[in-house]
Amino acid sequence: MLLSSLGGSIANVALPTMVQAFDASFQQVQWVILAYLLSITTVIVSVGKLGDLIGRRRLLLAGIALFTLTSVLCSLAPSLALLITARAMQGLGAAVMMALTTAFVAGTVAPDKTGSAMGVLATMSSVGTALGPTLGGLLLAGFGWPSLFLANVPLGLLTLMLAYRFLPADVHHDRQGRARFDHVGTLLLALTLAAYALAMTMGGTEFGMLNLGLLALAATGLGLFVRAEARSPSPLIRLAMFRDAVLSTGFVGSVLVMTVLMATMVVGPFYLSGALGLDTARLGLAMSVSPLAAALAGVPGGRLVDRFGAQRVANLGLTAMLLGSLLLSMMPVQAGIIGYVVPLSMLAAGYSLFQTANNTAVMHGVQADRRGLVSGMLGLSRNLGLITGASVMGAVFAFGSRSVAAALPHSASAAAGMHITFAVAAVLIVVALGVLALGRSQLRRAQAKV
């Protein structure tokens, strides 16, 4: 989990350097990041399902090896096109690691310790996200951009060795009783997710005809996917899964929460530089507060889940996120950096509590032959939230800033954009609380019937 998160965040700091190194535009160089994210998004459910079918240990070892090998290829890439291709392949390995790590925890850790284990995973994910820009900046200054990818190699080899030594062997099933892999459903889902992700990421915050066309293509693909899954004797995703209130509300809640979290990453730099006037060094320190707060809350949050239950901790996390969002939506510029960092820490810690509790609740009781699939769907919900948040919350910030830009100075317009963005974020958290309450109500009614 640490390795896949680090791989996603370490390259961001090198984008300006790559613009010069490859004599390319910033929009072209952005695909170094987008290729990794798109690759994970399009295949994470499919590789989770594949792990259930052929063996999770075997596939995880292959995923770690692929991630490590493509890290070397990234560092050696002589052109931007080859670097982007290698990053897409690296994303395939990262998708395997993200999907199957949670599945292994659910299958190997005792039920009364699952929350604590999920908390460790949440901490490792946040540590990787926080470590990436810091480690990347140091390596970039001393050794150049190729070193950012070479840094993954020793970590990848260590991870591969530990996984080979300690992960339990796969359980071999009778081939006649084993479900077949759904190639049609896999292809349709990958194309649908790719179309949606491209619609949300191309063109920045400006939606044009190309974006609308891609959204229409994604909607058509979703309809075809649902139809194919309903007819398939061995579907990639059994649509009946979504009748489970815990699973369906857990997935929706994760998308909403990640959309809000992405707002801190998209809006934060503009507010800190535009409204508060921070230089690059202080801006970087302020931006590191969010993943640090999330990392610190992960392990204690897991212990709270084991002691008080996932439902209570999920509500606690969402309440903290709501309070943090409301404070950010009202905080005056005069409050300075403290007025931004304190509610941001509250929001990030709440996110960590929610994700730990939500992952524990969703994975609890999942059949052994579906753990990889469900874990992959959790990973997909997080990525969909990140992609949607980058586009939607970025557009909200741009709208809020432009609406007052003519009458107020730049610092005031940046503050107005942030206030409107986090007011919308607060509404999304209220919706998430409502979704979870609805899910609990449906679950109680189902239990009453039984």
WODA-V645341 format. One record per residue. RES is the residue in three letters. PHI is phi in degrees with one decimal (* if undefined). OMEGA is omega in whole degrees, -180 to 180 (NA if undefined). Layout:
# WODA-V645341
RES | PHI | OMEGA
RES | PHI | OMEGA
This chain:
# WODA-V645341
MET | * | 177
LEU | -62.3 | -175
LEU | -66.4 | -179
SER | -68.6 | 178
SER | -69.1 | 177
LEU | -62.4 | 179
GLY | -61.8 | -180
GLY | -79.1 | -172
SER | -105.4 | -171
ILE | -75.1 | -175
ALA | -84.6 | -175
ASN | -56.4 | -174
VAL | -67.7 | -175
ALA | -94.2 | -176
LEU | -58.2 | 178
PRO | -60.4 | 179
THR | -65.6 | -179
MET | -67.7 | 175
VAL | -56.1 | 179
GLN | -75.5 | -176
ALA | -63.9 | -177
PHE | -104.6 | -179
ASP | 50.8 | -176
ALA | -125.0 | 176
SER | -81.4 | 178
PHE | -63.6 | 180
GLN | -63.9 | 178
GLN | -69.9 | -178
VAL | -68.1 | 178
GLN | -56.8 | -179
TRP | -68.6 | 172
VAL | -62.4 | 177
ILE | -84.1 | -175
LEU | -64.6 | -179
ALA | -60.7 | 179
TYR | -64.9 | -178
LEU | -67.3 | 180
LEU | -65.0 | -180
SER | -62.1 | 178
ILE | -61.9 | -175
THR | -61.2 | -173
THR | -75.6 | -173
VAL | -117.5 | -170
ILE | -64.1 | 177
VAL | -69.6 | -177
SER | -64.9 | -180
VAL | -70.8 | 174
GLY | -63.0 | 177
LYS | -64.0 | -180
LEU | -61.9 | 177
GLY | -62.3 | 177
ASP | -63.7 | -175
LEU | -85.6 | -173
ILE | -104.5 | -179
GLY | 117.3 | -176
ARG | -71.2 | -180
ARG | -62.7 | -179
ARG | -59.6 | -178
LEU | -70.9 | 179
LEU | -64.7 | 177
LEU | -60.5 | 178
ALA | -65.1 | 180
GLY | -65.4 | 178
ILE | -64.4 | 179
ALA | -62.8 | 179
LEU | -64.2 | 179
PHE | -59.7 | -178
THR | -68.0 | -180
LEU | -63.4 | -179
THR | -71.2 | 172
SER | -63.7 | 175
VAL | -64.1 | -180
LEU | -62.5 | 177
CYS | -60.0 | -177
SER | -68.0 | -177
LEU | -98.3 | -174
ALA | -60.4 | -179
PRO | -84.8 | -179
SER | -141.0 | -180
LEU | -65.9 | -180
ALA | -61.4 | 179
LEU | -69.5 | 177
LEU | -63.8 | 179
ILE | -64.2 | 177
THR | -62.4 | 179
ALA | -64.2 | 178
ARG | -65.9 | 177
ALA | -63.9 | 177
MET | -67.6 | 176
GLN | -62.1 | 177
GLY | -63.0 | 176
LEU | -61.6 | 177
GLY | -64.0 | 179
ALA | -63.9 | 179
ALA | -61.6 | 177
VAL | -61.4 | -179
MET | -64.7 | -179
MET | -64.5 | -175
ALA | -69.9 | -170
LEU | -90.5 | 180
THR | -62.3 | 179
THR | -63.3 | 179
ALA | -63.1 | 178
PHE | -64.8 | 178
VAL | -60.8 | -179
ALA | -63.2 | -177
GLY | -92.3 | -174
THR | -116.5 | -177
VAL | -93.8 | 179
ALA | -58.5 | -177
PRO | -54.0 | -178
ASP | -78.6 | 177
LYS | -117.1 | -175
THR | -61.9 | 180
GLY | -58.4 | 179
SER | -62.6 | 179
ALA | -66.0 | 177
MET | -64.5 | 176
GLY | -64.5 | 177
VAL | -64.1 | 178
LEU | -61.8 | 178
ALA | -62.2 | 178
THR | -64.8 | -179
MET | -63.9 | 178
SER | -61.9 | 180
SER | -69.6 | 178
VAL | -62.0 | 178
GLY | -61.8 | 179
THR | -65.4 | -179
ALA | -74.9 | -177
LEU | -71.8 | -175
GLY | -52.7 | -179
PRO | -63.0 | -179
THR | -67.4 | 179
LEU | -63.9 | 180
GLY | -62.5 | 179
GLY | -63.3 | 179
LEU | -65.7 | -180
LEU | -66.3 | -179
LEU | -62.7 | -179
ALA | -67.6 | -174
GLY | -94.9 | -170
PHE | -133.0 | 179
GLY | 91.8 | -173
TRP | -64.6 | 179
PRO | -59.0 | -178
SER | -65.8 | 179
LEU | -63.3 | -180
PHE | -86.3 | 177
LEU | -65.1 | 179
ALA | -61.9 | 179
ASN | -73.4 | -171
VAL | -66.7 | 179
PRO | -61.6 | 177
LEU | -64.9 | 179
GLY | -65.2 | 179
LEU | -64.9 | 177
LEU | -63.9 | 179
THR | -62.4 | 180
LEU | -62.4 | 180
MET | -65.1 | -179
LEU | -65.5 | -180
ALA | -64.6 | 179
TYR | -64.3 | -177
ARG | -78.1 | -167
PHE | -114.0 | -177
LEU | -70.8 | -179
PRO | -66.7 | -179
ALA | -65.9 | 178
ASP | -69.2 | 175
VAL | -87.4 | -178
HIS | -87.5 | 179
HIS | -102.4 | 174
ASP | -62.7 | -176
ARG | -61.8 | -180
GLN | -68.7 | -179
GLY | -92.7 | -177
ARG | -82.0 | 179
ALA | -68.0 | 178
ARG | -85.4 | 178
PHE | -80.5 | -175
ASP | -86.3 | -177
HIS | -69.1 | -179
VAL | -64.9 | 179
GLY | -62.1 | 179
THR | -62.8 | -180
LEU | -65.1 | -180
LEU | -63.1 | 180
LEU | -66.0 | -180
ALA | -62.5 | 180
LEU | -66.0 | 179
THR | -64.1 | -179
LEU | -66.9 | 178
ALA | -63.6 | 179
ALA | -63.3 | 180
TYR | -65.8 | -178
ALA | -63.2 | 178
LEU | -66.5 | 178
ALA | -62.0 | -177
MET | -83.7 | -173
THR | -110.0 | -178
MET | -83.3 | 176
GLY | 85.1 | 179
GLY | 65.3 | -178
THR | -93.7 | -179
GLU | -98.5 | 179
PHE | -92.4 | 179
GLY | -117.7 | -179
MET | -64.7 | 179
LEU | -62.6 | 179
ASN | -62.7 | 180
LEU | -65.0 | 177
GLY | -63.6 | 178
LEU | -66.3 | 176
LEU | -63.7 | 177
ALA | -63.6 | 177
LEU | -64.1 | 178
ALA | -64.0 | 179
ALA | -64.2 | 177
THR | -63.9 | 179
GLY | -62.2 | 178
LEU | -62.9 | 178
GLY | -61.9 | 178
LEU | -64.6 | 179
PHE | -63.9 | 179
VAL | -60.2 | 179
ARG | -64.1 | -180
ALA | -65.2 | -179
GLU | -68.1 | 180
ALA | -67.3 | -178
ARG | -97.0 | -174
SER | -75.2 | 176
PRO | -71.0 | 179
SER | -137.6 | -173
PRO | -70.6 | 174
LEU | -62.1 | 178
ILE | -127.4 | 175
ARG | -76.3 | -175
LEU | -62.3 | 178
ALA | -65.1 | 178
MET | -56.7 | -174
PHE | -75.6 | 172
ARG | -76.4 | 176
ASP | -73.5 | -174
ALA | -61.6 | -178
VAL | -65.6 | -179
LEU | -67.6 | -175
SER | -65.5 | 179
THR | -70.4 | 177
GLY | -65.0 | 179
PHE | -66.0 | -179
VAL | -63.3 | 179
GLY | -60.3 | -180
SER | -66.0 | 178
VAL | -60.6 | -178
LEU | -64.6 | -178
VAL | -66.0 | 180
MET | -69.1 | 175
THR | -61.9 | 179
VAL | -67.4 | -179
LEU | -61.4 | -180
MET | -63.9 | 178
ALA | -60.3 | 180
THR | -66.0 | -179
MET | -78.0 | -178
VAL | -80.8 | -173
VAL | -84.7 | -174
GLY | -50.0 | -178
PRO | -59.7 | -179
PHE | -68.3 | 180
TYR | -70.7 | -176
LEU | -65.9 | 180
SER | -85.2 | -175
GLY | -79.2 | -177
ALA | -90.3 | -177
LEU | -97.8 | 176
GLY | 68.3 | -180
LEU | -75.3 | 173
ASP | -79.3 | -173
THR | -60.6 | -177
ALA | -64.0 | -179
ARG | -69.1 | 176
LEU | -62.7 | 179
GLY | -61.2 | 178
LEU | -63.4 | -180
ALA | -64.4 | -180
MET | -70.3 | 179
SER | -77.5 | -178
VAL | -63.8 | -176
SER | -61.5 | 178
PRO | -64.9 | 178
LEU | -66.6 | 178
ALA | -62.9 | 178
ALA | -64.3 | 179
ALA | -64.0 | -179
LEU | -67.3 | -178
ALA | -86.9 | -173
GLY | -62.7 | -177
VAL | -66.3 | 175
PRO | -58.8 | 178
GLY | -62.3 | 178
GLY | -62.9 | 178
ARG | -67.2 | 176
LEU | -63.9 | 178
VAL | -62.7 | 179
ASP | -62.9 | -176
ARG | -89.1 | -172
PHE | -110.9 | 179
GLY | 98.6 | -176
ALA | -66.8 | -176
GLN | -61.3 | -178
ARG | -65.4 | -178
VAL | -70.5 | 176
ALA | -61.9 | 177
ASN | -64.4 | 178
LEU | -62.7 | 179
GLY | -63.0 | 179
LEU | -66.1 | 178
THR | -64.1 | 177
ALA | -64.3 | 178
MET | -65.5 | 179
LEU | -63.8 | -180
LEU | -63.7 | 178
GLY | -61.6 | 179
SER | -65.2 | 180
LEU | -63.7 | 179
LEU | -64.4 | 179
LEU | -65.9 | -179
SER | -75.5 | -177
MET | -118.7 | -173
MET | -66.2 | 178
PRO | -72.6 | 179
VAL | -60.4 | -178
GLN | -63.1 | 179
ALA | -70.3 | 175
GLY | 69.2 | -176
ILE | -64.9 | 179
ILE | -64.0 | 179
GLY | -65.6 | 176
TYR | -95.4 | -173
VAL | -69.6 | -176
VAL | -63.5 | 178
PRO | -66.4 | 176
LEU | -63.4 | 178
SER | -62.7 | 178
MET | -62.2 | -180
LEU | -65.1 | -178
ALA | -67.4 | 177
ALA | -64.3 | 177
GLY | -62.6 | 176
TYR | -59.0 | -178
SER | -63.0 | 177
LEU | -61.5 | -178
PHE | -64.0 | -177
GLN | -62.9 | 178
THR | -62.0 | -179
ALA | -67.4 | -177
ASN | -65.8 | 178
ASN | -62.2 | 178
THR | -63.2 | -179
ALA | -64.6 | -177
VAL | -67.3 | -177
MET | -79.3 | -179
HIS | -65.6 | 175
GLY | 78.8 | 178
VAL | -68.7 | -180
GLN | -60.6 | -174
ALA | -57.7 | -177
ASP | -81.9 | 180
ARG | -125.3 | -176
ARG | -63.2 | 179
GLY | -62.9 | 180
LEU | -62.4 | -178
VAL | -64.7 | 177
SER | -63.0 | 177
GLY | -63.5 | 179
MET | -69.1 | 174
LEU | -63.7 | 177
GLY | -62.3 | 178
LEU | -63.0 | -179
SER | -61.4 | 177
ARG | -64.7 | -178
ASN | -67.5 | 177
LEU | -62.5 | 177
GLY | -64.5 | 179
LEU | -63.7 | -179
ILE | -65.9 | -180
THR | -64.8 | -180
GLY | -63.2 | -180
ALA | -60.1 | -179
SER | -82.0 | -173
VAL | -68.5 | -178
MET | -69.5 | 174
GLY | -63.4 | 178
ALA | -67.3 | 178
VAL | -63.4 | 179
PHE | -63.0 | 180
ALA | -62.4 | 179
PHE | -63.8 | -180
GLY | -63.9 | 180
SER | -70.1 | -178
ARG | -67.8 | -175
SER | -65.8 | -180
VAL | -122.6 | -173
ALA | -63.0 | -176
ALA | -72.5 | -174
ALA | -100.1 | -174
LEU | -127.2 | 177
PRO | -67.3 | -175
HIS | -56.8 | -178
SER | -61.3 | -180
ALA | -71.2 | 180
SER | -68.3 | 176
ALA | -63.7 | 178
ALA | -65.3 | 179
ALA | -62.9 | 178
GLY | -61.3 | 179
MET | -66.1 | -178
HIS | -62.0 | 179
ILE | -67.3 | -180
THR | -59.4 | -177
PHE | -81.4 | 168
ALA | -66.7 | 175
VAL | -64.5 | 178
ALA | -59.9 | 179
ALA | -62.2 | 177
VAL | -62.2 | 179
LEU | -62.9 | 178
ILE | -68.7 | 175
VAL | -60.8 | 176
VAL | -61.7 | 178
ALA | -61.5 | 177
LEU | -61.2 | 178
GLY | -65.6 | 179
VAL | -62.0 | 179
LEU | -65.4 | 178
ALA | -64.3 | 177
LEU | -63.4 | 179
GLY | -62.4 | 178
ARG | -65.0 | 179
SER | -63.9 | 178
GLN | -64.0 | -180
LEU | -65.8 | 179
ARG | -63.6 | 179
ARG | -65.2 | 179
ALA | -65.1 | 180
GLN | -68.9 | 179
ALA | -66.4 | 179
LYS | -66.5 | 179
VAL | -68.5 | NA
